[in-house]
């Protein structure tokens, strides 16, 4: 037998047959909006940019849209050093365009239609949408409102809670009540901004202490919370509301919903939940007559369903308050009303279930590795023999809290030493950063991101509910599995060899171990000549440090011509060194170190040869300069001083021209180490073609040995 609501819905549908819609302003708006989006997708740029001065005459609408498109596309480019790189605009599916179009239609209804049409239309749309959401997310007797973001959602929830406690005078309070917030940093920051926005003092927000377990960094300690509430009541403060998590976006944090609900009911405190695990309410196959799991909860269907621009939904228990205080704009629910119908119940539920299945499948891949610590807030996270599928979890749970606690909307993994139950060392932070970066680079479809948790260190988070890209094909899963195998093997080999590295370096006297910040590789060494190591003063001067840097730079250049795995680094002391990257289990680290040492020896000998040649040239120049100066002085005395006196010397040279005995040039014979005269070169120009057997020219009277 059909319910009255169902009958009314059928009557409403029957009143507007599809064939009578025809051409209408709705279709005009939709076509115009989609035309503009298509132009953006096709990167159709118009050169007419918006100017700072309002044009005197009117502009055609198409020109205005073209200017807007140009602004969007021009701001979509960023400089990459070589020019401008264009970022790809988001790819919009049909449902995305439908959602965006619904906003235009909602404003048309609420601002253009007569009031006698607007109110009944939007009231029916709002009523239908609220009824669908109430049944879908197992929240009975609920009201709903829709906001652009979480901040506005929390703001109105605070107003609802204050209205329930203080009545109509809830905004004229001499002392504000206490707001309790679970210790999730993201949530805490949002709640503090919300409190300030409605005029509350930030000190009214009380952060609930977390459990002492380092592996649950942001989970509220309910025992401590009850003590805090008791103390606040004794001090005549009024506990108002608790904001808790049911699957945090990044950490997957899940507060104890059952005990938290009991605690709030005991002290008459409003409980509000938010988090991605709440989407699991749509997966329940059983019906329950129990009370709602919270007094209100915030839903984010846009990321749960992969549909752009859907509003944030907030459900609340209507028995506590009047919805009139919310100043609800019912037209904001229109994107939900249209997209939910376009998707349908079965496809909607399937989209949510697929996201949980992605997380569950990643969990099964990751739990094979003993070196990976899995941090997800589920009751069965330590049950390695649990082979339940998501469908099994849904079917086998007897109540809603049990279901939500056994679903994982987020998976946090961390590469750790064996039997580690605390925060990892800074070196393991670098290793986890490397792991996250290579996975993100090689598998861009994977829904992962890097973050740092204070009590744990750097972690890799798989968040299919916050990243729209998803692993959907079997090829993707195969690629992910192979890639993870390869990089875990590299991490294990690198850590193993790093422990042996200092022992291997000790057997090579010219190498010393160098500590490098922010380097996840095997490590680094510096080549230091042995005679420098024996002298404490050898590296005391800046010139000596520069010489050592130049030597190690040349070593890296030679090594990189052999293997790109070597790179130039800088130690904590500011001196250059040779860095080793990540290694595999079949890498011969001893051979790598030996190669560095042998290359260093060659460069050291080459440096000595260059230094000796430089010294030889320097002495040759000094000797040639002295010799030429002496020969010039002798020529002056032979020709007479009068010839070198200005003006008078010209007359003497005209009267008695000097003999043509110019000063002889000099050339440096590097092999013999002597300065020779160029007289022989000028007399015998064929000396350039002299045979190899005559290279060792015997010294002549003009040859000058260098001291």
MIMI-798571 format. One record per residue (C-alpha): residue in one letter; z, y, x. Coordinates in steps of 0.05 Angstrom, whole numbers, padded with zeros to 5 digits, always signed. Layout:
BEGIN
aZYX
...
***
This chain:
BEGIN
x+00000+00000+00000
x-00020+00068+00028
x+00032+00122+00041
x+00027+00190+00007
x+00011+00223+00073
x-00047+00174+00084
x-00073+00188+00015
x-00070+00263+00026
x-00107+00255+00091
x-00162+00216+00057
x-00168+00270+00004
x-00172+00324+00057
x-00226+00287+00094
x-00264+00276+00031
x-00264+00350+00016
x-00308+00366+00076
x-00364+00315+00083
x-00397+00314+00152
x-00467+00327+00123
x-00444+00393+00094
x-00422+00424+00160
x-00492+00443+00182
x-00503+00504+00225
x-00438+00545+00229
x-00401+00593+00274
x-00364+00532+00302
x-00429+00503+00329
x-00451+00571+00355
x-00387+00580+00395
x-00391+00509+00421
x-00463+00515+00443
x-00452+00582+00477
x-00390+00558+00513
x-00425+00494+00538
x-00486+00535+00559
x-00441+00578+00604
x-00407+00517+00633
x-00474+00484+00648
x-00497+00546+00685
x-00435+00543+00728
x-00446+00469+00742
x-00518+00484+00763
x-00495+00541+00809
x-00541+00592+00777
x-00521+00655+00813
x-00541+00724+00789
x-00543+00781+00839
x-00513+00831+00790
x-00439+00834+00809
x-00385+00870+00771
x-00375+00940+00798
x-00312+00982+00800
x-00341+01033+00752
x-00351+01017+00678
x-00426+01023+00663
x-00446+01081+00619
x-00493+01040+00577
x-00483+00972+00545
x-00502+00908+00581
x-00532+00846+00549
x-00483+00789+00539
x-00525+00743+00582
x-00521+00792+00641
x-00445+00797+00634
x-00439+00721+00635
x-00486+00719+00695
x-00440+00768+00732
x-00380+00726+00716
x-00415+00664+00741
x-00432+00700+00806
x-00360+00721+00816
x-00335+00650+00806
x-00387+00619+00852
x-00378+00672+00907
x-00302+00662+00907
x-00315+00588+00911
x-00339+00594+00983
x-00295+00594+01045
x-00310+00610+01117
x-00310+00550+01163
x-00324+00584+01229
x-00399+00571+01229
x-00414+00602+01162
x-00392+00593+01090
x-00376+00525+01061
x-00381+00518+00986
x-00327+00480+00950
x-00350+00434+00895
x-00333+00458+00825
x-00293+00409+00783
x-00336+00357+00748
x-00324+00363+00673
x-00332+00303+00628
x-00349+00309+00555
x-00276+00307+00534
x-00260+00363+00584
x-00313+00407+00553
x-00288+00388+00483
x-00217+00409+00502
x-00240+00476+00530
x-00285+00488+00470
x-00226+00476+00424
x-00190+00536+00454
x-00248+00580+00434
x-00248+00551+00364
x-00172+00559+00357
x-00177+00633+00372
x-00235+00639+00324
x-00193+00608+00269
x-00130+00647+00283
x-00162+00715+00296
x-00227+00717+00257
x-00215+00680+00192
x-00177+00712+00135
x-00103+00698+00134
x-00107+00658+00069
x-00154+00610+00105
x-00120+00610+00173
x-00050+00589+00151
x-00068+00527+00110
x-00120+00503+00161
x-00073+00509+00221
x-00014+00482+00182
x-00052+00418+00164
x-00077+00411+00236
x-00007+00421+00264
x+00024+00373+00214
x-00026+00318+00229
x-00020+00327+00304
x+00056+00325+00302
x+00055+00262+00260
x+00007+00227+00308
x+00048+00246+00369
x+00114+00225+00335
x+00088+00155+00321
x+00051+00148+00387
x+00111+00167+00431
x+00166+00135+00388
x+00202+00200+00371
x+00224+00202+00298
x+00239+00263+00256
x+00210+00309+00308
x+00182+00378+00311
x+00131+00397+00365
x+00107+00458+00400
x+00053+00468+00452
x+00054+00512+00515
x+00009+00527+00573
x+00058+00502+00626
x+00125+00468+00638
x+00161+00533+00649
x+00148+00557+00578
x+00167+00488+00552
x+00235+00490+00585
x+00245+00562+00563
x+00238+00544+00489
x+00280+00481+00497
x+00336+00525+00524
x+00329+00571+00464
x+00333+00511+00417
x+00396+00485+00450
x+00428+00553+00449
x+00410+00563+00375
x+00441+00496+00358
x+00506+00513+00394
x+00514+00587+00377
x+00473+00598+00314
x+00433+00662+00300
x+00474+00701+00352
x+00451+00657+00409
x+00418+00716+00446
x+00479+00761+00441
x+00527+00722+00484
x+00580+00753+00528
x+00581+00692+00573
x+00524+00643+00581
x+00535+00568+00577
x+00525+00517+00633
x+00457+00484+00645
x+00459+00418+00684
x+00399+00395+00723
x+00385+00329+00759
x+00377+00342+00835
x+00301+00338+00837
x+00279+00399+00878
x+00217+00412+00836
x+00256+00409+00771
x+00314+00451+00798
x+00267+00507+00819
x+00232+00508+00752
x+00297+00508+00712
x+00325+00565+00754
x+00263+00607+00741
x+00267+00590+00668
x+00340+00612+00664
x+00324+00679+00697
x+00265+00689+00650
x+00308+00686+00587
x+00361+00730+00617
x+00411+00678+00641
x+00446+00683+00708
x+00420+00633+00760
x+00493+00612+00772
x+00492+00582+00702
x+00448+00526+00729
x+00492+00471+00757
x+00456+00420+00801
x+00483+00349+00790
x+00502+00315+00855
x+00458+00256+00875
x+00480+00186+00889
x+00506+00171+00959
x+00449+00120+00968
x+00398+00150+01015
x+00342+00109+00982
x+00354+00145+00916
x+00355+00217+00940
x+00346+00253+00874
x+00380+00207+00824
x+00438+00239+00787
x+00508+00213+00799
x+00533+00206+00727
x+00606+00193+00747
x+00608+00259+00784
x+00571+00294+00727
x+00625+00273+00677
x+00679+00300+00723
x+00642+00366+00728
x+00634+00371+00652
x+00708+00357+00642
x+00726+00411+00692
x+00679+00462+00660
x+00709+00448+00591
x+00780+00458+00619
x+00757+00524+00648
x+00732+00546+00580
x+00659+00542+00600
x+00609+00513+00550
x+00564+00456+00573
x+00497+00466+00539
x+00441+00419+00563
x+00423+00367+00615
x+00352+00366+00644
x+00337+00296+00671
x+00278+00258+00698
x+00241+00197+00671
x+00192+00186+00727
x+00186+00247+00773
x+00116+00267+00794
x+00123+00254+00868
x+00184+00210+00879
x+00181+00169+00815
x+00255+00184+00804
x+00284+00153+00742
x+00353+00175+00718
x+00397+00126+00680
x+00373+00144+00610
x+00421+00099+00570
x+00485+00122+00603
x+00462+00193+00607
x+00448+00193+00532
x+00518+00165+00518
x+00550+00217+00563
x+00513+00275+00529
x+00530+00249+00460
x+00603+00243+00479
x+00607+00316+00500
x+00557+00343+00448
x+00507+00364+00502
x+00432+00370+00491
x+00392+00320+00533
x+00321+00337+00554
x+00274+00288+00590
x+00210+00299+00627
x+00168+00255+00672
x+00108+00209+00675
x+00145+00146+00653
x+00151+00177+00584
x+00077+00162+00575
x+00099+00089+00572
x+00127+00103+00503
x+00055+00099+00478
x+00050+00027+00503
x+00107-00001+00461
x+00087-00057+00414
x+00154-00064+00379
x+00185-00017+00328
x+00257+00005+00333
x+00304+00039+00285
x+00349+00064+00340
x+00358+00138+00353
x+00312+00177+00399
x+00322+00169+00474
x+00335+00244+00481
x+00343+00307+00439
x+00276+00333+00466
x+00224+00314+00517
x+00164+00345+00550
x+00097+00308+00552
x+00038+00324+00596
x-00023+00291+00564
x-00073+00328+00607
x-00056+00288+00670
x-00038+00224+00632
x-00106+00221+00598
x-00149+00255+00652
x-00171+00311+00604
x-00172+00381+00631
x-00134+00438+00598
x-00094+00401+00545
x-00030+00439+00529
x+00039+00414+00548
x+00073+00381+00488
x+00147+00387+00474
x+00180+00343+00421
x+00249+00358+00394
x+00296+00331+00341
x+00288+00374+00278
x+00357+00358+00251
x+00389+00405+00301
x+00352+00470+00292
x+00300+00511+00256
x+00231+00517+00285
x+00225+00590+00263
x+00260+00614+00326
x+00204+00586+00369
x+00151+00634+00344
x+00102+00576+00345
x+00028+00590+00349
x+00001+00530+00312
x-00070+00540+00336
x-00049+00516+00406
x-00047+00445+00381
x-00122+00445+00365
x-00144+00416+00433
x-00096+00358+00422
x-00120+00348+00351
x-00193+00346+00371
x-00188+00305+00436
x-00140+00253+00408
x-00190+00239+00352
x-00249+00238+00399
x-00213+00189+00444
x-00181+00145+00390
x-00114+00108+00392
x-00138+00047+00430
x-00175+00085+00485
x-00116+00133+00492
x-00066+00077+00502
x-00115+00042+00550
x-00120+00103+00594
x-00045+00107+00602
x-00038+00033+00614
x-00092+00035+00668
x-00052+00085+00707
x+00010+00041+00706
x-00035-00018+00727
x-00061+00022+00786
x+00010+00034+00810
x+00030-00039+00797
x-00030-00065+00835
x-00016-00020+00895
x+00055-00045+00894
x+00030-00117+00899
x-00014-00099+00958
x+00040-00061+00995
x+00098-00110+00986
x+00063-00159+01033
x+00084-00117+01093
x+00156-00123+01118
x+00147-00058+01157
x+00134-00017+01093
x+00194+00007+01053
x+00179+00013+00979
x+00216+00067+00942
x+00204+00064+00868
x+00255+00072+00813
x+00250+00006+00776
x+00302-00047+00761
x+00258-00101+00792
x+00239-00065+00856
x+00277-00115+00899
x+00251-00177+00863
x+00195-00200+00909
x+00180-00261+00867
x+00166-00219+00805
x+00093-00231+00787
x+00095-00196+00720
x+00035-00155+00700
x+00041-00089+00663
x+00022-00125+00599
x+00080-00174+00612
x+00128-00117+00624
x+00108-00085+00558
x+00113-00150+00519
x+00179-00175+00549
x+00222-00113+00543
x+00268-00109+00482
x+00281-00034+00480
x+00250+00031+00502
x+00298+00049+00560
x+00289-00021+00589
x+00214-00013+00586
x+00214+00056+00618
x+00258+00033+00675
x+00211-00025+00691
x+00147+00015+00692
x+00127+00051+00756
x+00087+00115+00748
x+00093+00130+00823
x+00098+00088+00886
x+00130+00116+00949
x+00121+00078+01013
x+00144+00090+01084
x+00130+00056+01151
x+00199+00041+01179
x+00233+00001+01235
x+00260-00067+01217
x+00322-00066+01172
x+00322+00009+01165
x+00366+00035+01109
x+00370+00109+01127
x+00326+00167+01147
x+00273+00150+01199
x+00267+00183+01267
x+00220+00242+01279
x+00171+00194+01314
x+00165+00152+01251
x+00153+00217+01212
x+00091+00226+01256
x+00069+00155+01244
x+00075+00162+01169
x+00037+00228+01172
x-00018+00192+01210
x-00020+00135+01160
x-00025+00182+01101
x-00080+00224+01133
x-00124+00166+01153
x-00118+00134+01084
x-00134+00199+01051
x-00194+00210+01096
x-00223+00140+01092
x-00207+00128+01018
x-00213+00196+00984
x-00212+00161+00916
x-00141+00137+00927
x-00088+00176+00887
x-00043+00190+00946
x-00010+00249+00980
x+00039+00263+01037
x+00107+00293+01025
x+00174+00298+01060
x+00240+00277+01028
x+00301+00305+01061
x+00341+00240+01063
x+00282+00195+01080
x+00232+00234+01121
x+00156+00236+01113
x+00131+00187+01060
x+00064+00168+01030
x+00063+00175+00954
x+00013+00140+00908
x+00012+00181+00844
x-00042+00160+00795
x-00009+00205+00743
x-00015+00268+00784
x-00081+00256+00820
x-00140+00249+00773
x-00182+00207+00820
x-00167+00133+00811
x-00185+00066+00842
x-00225+00035+00787
x-00274-00016+00816
x-00260-00081+00852
x-00298-00055+00912
x-00249+00003+00916
x-00190-00046+00915
x-00223-00089+00969
x-00235-00027+01013
x-00164-00004+01003
x-00135-00072+01021
x-00177-00079+01084
x-00163-00007+01106
x-00088-00016+01096
x-00089-00081+01136
x-00125-00048+01194
x-00080+00012+01198
x-00015-00026+01191
x-00037-00070+01249
x-00051-00007+01290
x+00018+00022+01273
x+00054-00042+01293
x+00015-00048+01358
x+00027+00025+01376
x+00103+00019+01364
x+00106-00046+01404
x+00068-00018+01464
x+00106+00048+01462
x+00171+00010+01476
x+00138-00022+01537
x+00103+00040+01561
x+00159+00069+01604
x+00168+00002+01640
x+00094+00000+01657
x+00094+00072+01681
x+00152+00057+01729
x+00105+00011+01769
x+00055+00068+01780
x+00087+00119+01825
x+00037+00176+01813
x+00047+00176+01737
x+00105+00203+01697
x+00120+00196+01622
x+00111+00259+01580
x+00143+00273+01513
x+00097+00307+01463
x+00117+00339+01398
x+00076+00323+01335
x+00038+00265+01367
x+00036+00198+01332
x-00003+00162+01387
x+00021+00114+01441
x+00047+00170+01485
x+00026+00212+01544
x+00029+00211+01620
x+00018+00263+01674
x-00013+00250+01742
x+00030+00281+01797
x+00010+00271+01870
x+00063+00233+01908
x+00074+00287+01960
x+00089+00335+01903
x+00140+00287+01875
x+00175+00284+01943
x+00183+00359+01946
x+00231+00394+01899
x+00197+00461+01912
x+00126+00437+01902
x+00123+00456+01828
x+00168+00516+01833
x+00112+00568+01833
x+00064+00587+01778
x+00005+00575+01824
x+00028+00503+01837
x+00034+00490+01761
x-00036+00517+01750
x-00062+00471+01805
x-00028+00411+01772
x-00056+00431+01704
x-00127+00437+01732
x-00120+00368+01764
x-00098+00335+01699
x-00152+00372+01659
x-00205+00344+01707
x-00175+00274+01700
x-00180+00278+01623
x-00252+00302+01629
x-00270+00242+01672
x-00233+00194+01626
x-00265+00220+01563
x-00334+00205+01593
x-00310+00133+01594
x-00269+00128+01530
x-00258+00180+01475
x-00189+00151+01463
x-00162+00196+01518
x-00147+00268+01502
x-00116+00329+01534
x-00045+00344+01512
x+00012+00391+01529
x+00082+00367+01542
x+00146+00401+01519
x+00148+00433+01589
x+00081+00468+01576
x+00042+00428+01628
x-00022+00390+01615
x-00021+00314+01608
x-00064+00255+01588
x-00052+00232+01517
x-00062+00161+01490
x-00081+00153+01417
x-00065+00096+01370
x-00077+00026+01398
x-00091-00043+01371
x-00058-00109+01390
x-00114-00128+01438
x-00109-00063+01478
x-00092-00072+01552
x-00044-00014+01562
x-00031-00032+01635
x-00106-00026+01647
x-00107+00042+01613
x-00051+00067+01657
x-00085+00039+01719
x-00149+00075+01700
x-00111+00140+01694
x-00080+00130+01763
x-00146+00111+01797
x-00182+00170+01766
x-00124+00214+01788
x-00130+00190+01860
x-00205+00204+01861
x-00194+00273+01833
x-00138+00286+01882
x-00182+00266+01941
x-00239+00308+01913
x-00191+00367+01908
x-00170+00358+01980
x-00243+00357+02003
x-00259+00420+01963
x-00197+00454+01991
x-00217+00436+02063
x-00289+00461+02051
x-00262+00526+02023
x-00218+00535+02084
x-00278+00519+02130
x-00322+00570+02096
x-00267+00622+02099
x-00258+00613+02174
x-00334+00614+02184
x-00340+00680+02148
x-00283+00709+02190
x-00315+00684+02255
x-00384+00710+02236
x-00355+00778+02218
x-00319+00785+02284
x-00381+00762+02323
x-00428+00810+02287
x-00380+00868+02297
x-00376+00853+02372
x-00453+00848+02378
x-00462+00913+02341
x-00414+00949+02388
x-00451+00922+02448
x-00518+00946+02420
x-00490+01016+02411
x-00469+01020+02484
x-00536+00992+02508
x-00578+01042+02467
x-00533+01100+02481
x-00484+01136+02436
x-00532+01196+02425
x-00579+01153+02384
x-00524+01142+02332
x-00504+01215+02324
x-00530+01244+02257
x-00591+01290+02261
x-00591+01290+02338
x-00602+01215+02339
x-00667+01223+02299
x-00695+01269+02353
x-00675+01221+02409
x-00706+01162+02372
x-00771+01203+02362
x-00773+01223+02435
x-00756+01154+02461
x-00763+01097+02409
x-00709+01043+02417
x-00726+00972+02438
x-00734+00922+02380
x-00673+00879+02393
x-00641+00876+02324
x-00572+00845+02313
x-00578+00769+02306
x-00556+00737+02240
x-00507+00678+02234
x-00506+00614+02193
x-00450+00564+02181
x-00462+00492+02200
x-00412+00455+02155
x-00423+00387+02187
x-00412+00412+02258
x-00360+00463+02237
x-00391+00520+02279
x-00425+00587+02267
x-00496+00588+02294
x-00546+00644+02308
x-00606+00653+02262
x-00652+00672+02321
x-00681+00602+02325
x-00696+00603+02249
x-00736+00668+02255
x-00774+00644+02317
x-00791+00576+02287
x-00801+00582+02212
x-00818+00509+02210
x-00745+00492+02223
x-00736+00482+02148
x-00779+00419+02152
x-00739+00392+02210
x-00734+00315+02210
x-00668+00280+02193
x-00662+00255+02264
x-00654+00326+02290
x-00598+00347+02242
x-00546+00349+02297
x-00575+00409+02334
x-00540+00416+02402
x-00498+00478+02409
x-00530+00537+02444
x-00501+00596+02479
x-00501+00634+02413
x-00462+00580+02376
x-00390+00601+02363
x-00339+00547+02350
x-00286+00563+02297
x-00214+00560+02317
***
